[in-house]
Amino acid sequence: MKIGVISDTHDNLVNVRKAAEIFNSEKVDLIIHLGDIIAPFTLAELASRTNTKIEAIYGNNCGEKLGLKRIAEAYGVGLREPPFTLEIDNRKFLLIHGYGSPDNTIAVVRALAESGKWDAILYGHTHNADISYKKGILILNPGDGGGWLNKPSIAIIDSESLKAKLVWIE
């Protein structure tokens, strides 16, 4: 399965539209949003621009949870509190947003990888792209989907091989 991953869109509708175009052109089977969608209209924008199943988690800046939940239900988006384990192709993907500072988030992610309980740990929050492996476990942050702090990026994962690549949003 080909998985598109995005995080920290922070209501940048232009980049959400561009990301949806990339996901469509890459023919992803699933889109995962790792939090900080922010407003319900941003989730609606992503969901309305693709026919792909979307799984998402809340981030620390997602304040309008009731509105986000209504949009998620209307579009069939799975929207959950992190941490959330998603099983894909007999692999366990842990979806988290972040915990405190970027340094603390990275430390938590690395400790979770050390546990060996998941095949992949996907996180956001830091706005910094990261594709690495620890003990064969994929650690992935797709970067700054909104492009507010860094050059905007998303990621594509092959769920069978756990190979991942970054795609820059132009």
C-alpha positions as a printed Julia matrix, in Angstrom:
170×3 Matrix{Float64}:
   0.0    0.0    0.0
   1.18   3.51  -0.79
   0.61   5.96   2.09
   0.71   9.75   1.88
   1.67  11.52   5.11
   1.22  15.17   6.01
   1.35  17.17   9.23
   1.18  20.69  10.6
  -0.86  22.23   7.78
  -2.01  25.04  10.1
  -4.79  26.18   7.71
  -2.53  26.82   4.72
  -5.16  25.96   2.11
  -2.82  26.58  -0.82
  -0.41  23.9    0.44
  -3.26  21.56   1.37
  -4.5   21.77  -2.23
  -1.0   21.16  -3.58
  -0.49  18.21  -1.23
  -3.82  16.71  -2.35
  -2.68  17.05  -5.98
   0.57  15.25  -5.18
  -1.24  12.49  -3.29
  -3.62  12.08  -6.24
  -0.79  11.99  -8.8
   1.17   9.5   -6.65
  -2.01   7.37  -6.43
  -1.72   6.89  -2.68
  -4.1    4.38  -1.1
  -4.3    6.19   2.24
  -3.54   9.67   3.56
  -2.43  10.14   7.16
  -2.56  13.62   8.74
  -0.47  13.81  11.91
  -2.16  16.78  13.54
  -2.37  20.54  13.64
  -4.94  20.59  10.89
  -6.4   23.52  12.89
  -9.79  24.54  11.42
 -12.55  22.26  10.16
 -12.46  23.96   6.73
  -8.87  22.72   6.26
  -9.86  19.11   6.82
 -12.81  19.6    4.45
 -10.44  21.0    1.81
  -8.14  17.98   2.0
 -10.98  15.46   2.06
 -12.88  17.08  -0.82
  -9.85  17.11  -3.12
  -9.13  13.4   -2.99
 -11.12  10.18  -3.04
  -8.53   8.53  -0.83
  -9.28   7.29   2.69
  -7.91   9.66   5.32
  -6.83   8.84   8.86
  -5.94  11.77  11.11
  -5.07  12.63  14.67
  -5.45  15.83  16.61
  -2.46  18.08  17.25
  -1.84  20.5   20.09
  -3.3   23.4   18.08
  -6.52  21.67  17.01
  -8.88  23.61  19.25
 -12.18  23.21  17.44
 -12.46  19.47  17.97
 -16.24  19.31  17.67
 -16.17  21.04  14.27
 -13.29  18.86  13.1
 -15.18  15.74  14.22
 -18.29  16.83  12.28
 -16.25  17.32   9.09
 -14.47  14.0    9.67
 -17.8   12.21   9.97
 -19.21  13.96   6.89
 -16.22  12.87   4.75
 -15.58   9.46   6.34
 -12.26  10.55   7.83
 -10.97   8.6   10.82
 -10.07  11.31  13.35
  -8.68  10.29  16.72
  -6.77  11.4   19.76
  -3.09  10.5   19.7
  -1.37   8.24  20.33
  -3.18   5.93  17.93
  -2.03   2.62  16.47
  -3.09   1.96  12.91
  -2.62  -1.5   11.42
  -1.74  -1.51   7.72
  -0.62  -4.59   5.78
   0.04  -6.49   9.03
   2.27  -3.68  10.27
   1.7   -1.44  13.27
   2.01   2.3   12.68
   2.01   4.52  15.77
   0.59   7.97  15.03
   1.52  10.76  17.41
   1.72  14.52  17.08
   4.24  15.71  19.66
   5.06  16.17  23.31
   6.25  19.59  24.45
   9.36  20.98  22.82
  10.75  19.64  19.53
  13.72  18.13  21.42
  11.39  16.39  23.88
   9.21  15.13  21.03
  12.23  13.61  19.28
  13.4   11.98  22.54
   9.95  10.44  23.1
   9.79   9.2   19.5
  13.24   7.58  19.75
  12.29   5.92  23.07
   9.1    4.57  21.52
  11.12   3.16  18.63
  13.5    1.57  21.12
  10.56  -0.4   22.56
  10.15  -2.35  19.32
   6.35  -2.47  19.69
   5.62  -0.78  16.35
   6.93  -1.15  12.81
   6.74   2.59  12.17
   6.38   5.7   14.31
   4.93   8.7   12.51
   4.99  12.08  14.19
   4.63  15.79  13.5
   4.83  18.9   15.71
   8.48  19.84  15.09
   7.89  21.09  11.52
  11.18  19.36  10.61
  11.23  16.48   8.15
  12.78  13.25   9.44
  13.13   9.86   7.81
  15.28   7.53   9.86
  15.37   3.97  11.13
  16.11   2.65  14.6
  16.38  -1.11  15.02
  14.61  -1.48  11.66
  11.69   0.7   12.77
  10.73   3.56  10.46
  10.68   6.95  12.19
   9.0    9.55  10.01
   8.04  13.18  10.29
   6.75  14.51   6.95
   7.84  18.02   7.87
   6.03  21.32   7.64
   2.91  20.76   5.53
   1.85  24.36   5.99
   5.26  25.76   5.18
   5.08  28.26   8.01
   8.5   27.5    9.53
  10.3   25.47   6.86
  10.04  24.57   3.19
   6.73  22.68   2.93
   6.91  18.92   2.56
   4.95  15.69   2.74
   6.02  12.05   2.67
   5.12   8.88   0.82
   5.59   5.44   2.45
   5.48   1.98   0.92
   3.83  -0.03   3.7
   5.34  -3.33   2.59
   9.0   -2.27   2.47
   8.67   0.65   4.92
  10.69   2.75   2.49
   9.77   6.42   2.65
  10.53   9.52   0.62
  10.01  13.22   1.16
   8.2   15.27  -1.45
   8.62  19.02  -1.42
   5.51  21.1   -1.99
   6.32  23.66  -4.69
